[in-house]
Amino acid sequence: MQVVRDPAAFPRLTNAVVTSGTFDGVHLGHQKILQRLQEVARQTGGPSVVITYWPHPRLVLAPPPSHPEPKTLYLLNTLEERIEKLDAYGVDYLLIVPFTEEFAGWSSEQYIRELLLDTVGTSKLVIGYDHRFGKNREGSFEYLQQHAAEYGLEVEEIPRADVDAVGVSSTRIRRALEVGDVGTANRYLGYDYPFTGTVVRGQQLGRTIGYPTANIQCEETLKQVPGRGVYAVMATTAAGTRHPAMLNIGVRPTVGGSLQETVEAHLLDFDGDLYDQPLTVQFVNRLRDEQKFSGLDALKAQLALDADAARQHLVGG
């Protein structure tokens, strides 16, 4: 997949089959669109193109008061995660359009002529149900249909029945993650929710009770962190090795607490130095709430139970 981060550098194509959207999470609903995009591209013999935006439009434009997510928006994917997921669908080109207030002010006609036609060379557009574009979301499937001949475009909309059958949205996934329901989030995503960061030095208290942890710090501060609790996760090191692990998100109340929430993973049956290296964890199951124990002995006993539970979920024993 060729990734282009500047529309001015995009190689104008002929017979391009295009879809556009934010694609945060690249969830099951998005995957239906991508599958259809590839089907049409194979049928027409044209290259497949995904147009996406960075940063997320909601981070540039204030949402209306009635929006279901009026608070700070957290992201299901970092940009690199989104690129990786889209690449897995065999897309030929990914155009990442910088989302600015100026771009948000483009009319629907400007969007079609300048971006879809002049920049990309779109021949056929595949869009999800109720897809909107242009200033104040004025552009719609109906508008495209009415002006298809004028623009020389074919337009296909994924039927509402297909979208409703999936019953998924990025908002629903964020809400599930907020309360630690990674099982529901994973079902909607179609894959285990990932979190990547650099292993930084913490207080190293875990070592004193036989459970050293990797304190994971994500550079993308708006990446959605699941709710506080203990989880069974699969961890992938910089060397590419995968290890079952248990992970705690919280403020470590038993050992004096922390002002900042931490994300700490203990890799089961692993011995090695992970400091200053990237570590990716994929959330498989939630084990329990974060708890305050009477002391280190009680905490250590619970961690042994957590390790057994994590193994059951991850490797079957």
Order of alpha helices (4+ residues) and beta strands (2+ residues): beta-beta-alpha-beta-alpha-alpha-beta-alpha-beta-alpha-alpha-beta-alpha-alpha-alpha-beta-alpha-beta-beta-beta-beta-beta-alpha
